[in-house]
Amino acid sequence: MADGETEGRGAMGPLDIGRVMAALPHRYPMLLVDRVEDLILDRSITAIKAVTINEQFFQGHFPGRPIMPGVLIVEAMAQAAGILAVESLGLAGSGKLVYFMAIDGAKFRKPVEPGVLLKLEVAFVQKRSSVCKFSGRATIDGQLAAEANFTAMIADPPK
């Protein structure tokens, strides 16, 4: 969409955990978005994952040096993208799911440890009715922790 086409749709946010759970099918322990700070329909989202020592993955990754697995950081960005897509395409409550199709250029710059707020910034690169491309960044206190580009498909859940 051209910039002018998004005029009037405005920004949403903040969205609490109830609204996050209404947009995503994920539940504990796989729900990796705690709140949405800002959502600009058809454009971008800024969300937060509060990383705590109580996360199940810290039991084994790694004992004595807990670090959030990179694949879960990318999953958190993808969940933020799922909220952006569902809200932008008017699919909330439709039962549609957002599936990964591709992950490109994933880079991990800083370990994500317990006790931080992981800021997830995701923007549309391309948006179609069933396939969307996104660019994502995860930061801690303004420092880049991870980045990736990814493609997702919007589809009905399996029967």
C-alpha positions as CSV (number, residue, x, y, z in Angstrom):
1,M,0.0,0.0,0.0
2,A,1.1,3.5,-0.7
3,D,1.6,5.8,2.3
4,G,-1.5,7.8,1.5
5,E,-3.6,4.6,1.6
6,T,-2.9,4.1,5.3
7,E,-3.9,7.6,6.2
8,G,-6.9,7.6,8.6
9,R,-6.3,4.0,9.8
10,G,-4.0,5.4,12.5
11,A,-2.2,3.8,15.3
12,M,-3.3,1.4,18.0
13,G,-1.8,0.7,21.3
14,P,-0.9,-0.1,23.8
15,L,-2.5,-3.5,23.6
16,D,-2.5,-5.6,26.8
17,I,-2.0,-9.4,27.1
18,G,-5.8,-10.0,26.6
19,R,-5.7,-8.3,23.2
20,V,-2.5,-10.1,22.3
21,M,-4.1,-13.4,23.1
22,A,-7.1,-12.5,21.1
23,A,-4.9,-11.9,18.0
24,L,-2.6,-15.0,18.5
25,P,-3.4,-18.7,19.1
26,H,-0.2,-19.2,21.1
27,R,-0.4,-19.9,24.8
28,Y,2.1,-20.6,27.6
29,P,4.8,-21.7,27.2
30,M,4.9,-20.6,23.5
31,L,3.3,-17.1,23.8
32,L,6.3,-14.8,23.5
33,V,4.7,-11.4,23.3
34,D,3.6,-9.8,26.6
35,R,2.2,-6.5,25.3
36,V,2.1,-4.2,22.2
37,E,3.3,-0.7,22.7
38,D,2.4,0.6,19.3
39,L,0.8,-0.7,16.2
40,I,0.4,1.3,13.0
41,L,-2.0,-0.7,10.8
42,D,-0.6,-1.8,7.5
43,R,2.9,-0.6,8.5
44,S,4.6,-1.6,11.8
45,I,4.4,-2.9,15.4
46,T,6.4,-2.4,18.5
47,A,5.9,-5.2,21.1
48,I,7.6,-6.3,24.3
49,K,8.7,-9.7,25.6
50,A,9.6,-9.6,29.3
51,V,12.4,-12.2,29.6
52,T,12.3,-13.8,33.1
53,I,14.4,-16.6,34.7
54,N,11.1,-18.6,35.0
55,E,11.1,-19.3,31.2
56,Q,11.2,-23.1,30.7
57,F,14.1,-23.0,28.1
58,F,16.5,-21.4,30.7
59,Q,16.6,-24.8,32.5
60,G,18.7,-26.2,29.7
61,H,20.0,-23.3,27.7
62,F,22.4,-23.0,29.4
63,P,22.8,-24.1,33.0
64,G,25.0,-21.5,34.7
65,R,24.7,-19.1,31.8
66,P,21.0,-18.7,30.8
67,I,20.6,-17.3,27.3
68,M,17.4,-17.1,25.3
69,P,17.7,-19.3,22.2
70,G,18.0,-17.3,19.0
71,V,15.2,-19.3,17.3
72,L,12.8,-18.1,20.1
73,I,13.9,-14.5,19.6
74,V,13.0,-14.9,15.9
75,E,9.7,-16.6,17.0
76,A,8.9,-13.6,19.2
77,M,9.4,-11.3,16.3
78,A,7.2,-13.5,14.1
79,Q,4.5,-13.5,16.8
80,A,4.6,-9.6,16.8
81,A,4.3,-9.8,13.0
82,G,1.3,-12.1,13.4
83,I,-0.4,-9.5,15.5
84,L,0.4,-6.8,12.9
85,A,-0.9,-9.0,10.1
86,V,-4.1,-10.1,11.9
87,E,-5.0,-6.6,12.9
88,S,-4.1,-5.0,9.6
89,L,-6.0,-7.5,7.5
90,G,-9.0,-7.4,9.8
91,L,-8.7,-11.1,10.7
92,A,-9.0,-10.9,14.5
93,G,-11.4,-13.7,15.7
94,S,-11.4,-15.3,12.2
95,G,-9.4,-18.4,13.3
96,K,-6.8,-17.8,10.6
97,L,-3.3,-18.7,11.4
98,V,0.0,-17.1,10.4
99,Y,2.6,-19.7,9.4
100,F,6.4,-19.1,8.8
101,M,7.4,-19.7,5.2
102,A,11.0,-18.4,5.2
103,I,13.5,-16.8,7.5
104,D,16.3,-14.8,5.8
105,G,19.4,-12.9,7.1
106,A,18.9,-13.8,10.7
107,K,21.7,-12.3,12.8
108,F,22.3,-12.5,16.5
109,R,24.3,-9.6,17.9
110,K,23.8,-9.7,21.7
111,P,22.8,-12.5,24.1
112,V,19.3,-12.1,25.6
113,E,19.5,-12.9,29.3
114,P,16.9,-13.1,32.0
115,G,15.7,-9.8,33.5
116,V,15.5,-7.8,30.3
117,L,12.7,-6.3,28.3
118,L,13.1,-7.4,24.7
119,K,11.7,-4.8,22.3
120,L,10.3,-6.3,19.1
121,E,10.1,-4.0,16.2
122,V,8.6,-5.4,13.0
123,A,7.5,-3.8,9.8
124,F,5.7,-4.9,6.7
125,V,8.0,-5.2,3.7
126,Q,5.3,-6.5,1.4
127,K,1.6,-7.3,2.2
128,R,-0.8,-9.4,0.2
129,S,-4.0,-11.1,1.2
130,S,-2.3,-14.5,2.0
131,V,1.5,-13.9,2.0
132,C,3.4,-11.1,3.8
133,K,7.0,-10.3,4.1
134,F,8.4,-8.6,7.2
135,S,11.6,-7.0,8.6
136,G,12.2,-7.5,12.3
137,R,14.6,-6.3,15.0
138,A,14.9,-7.2,18.6
139,T,16.6,-4.7,20.9
140,I,17.5,-4.4,24.6
141,D,17.9,-0.8,25.9
142,G,18.4,0.4,22.3
143,Q,21.1,-2.1,21.5
144,L,20.5,-4.6,18.7
145,A,20.2,-8.2,19.9
146,A,18.8,-9.8,16.8
147,E,17.4,-9.1,13.3
148,A,15.8,-11.1,10.6
149,N,13.6,-10.9,7.5
150,F,10.8,-13.4,7.2
151,T,7.9,-14.4,5.1
152,A,4.6,-15.7,6.5
153,M,1.5,-17.3,5.0
154,I,-2.0,-16.6,6.3
155,A,-4.2,-19.7,6.2
156,D,-7.0,-21.7,7.8
157,P,-6.0,-24.0,10.6
158,P,-5.6,-27.7,9.8
159,K,-8.8,-29.7,10.1
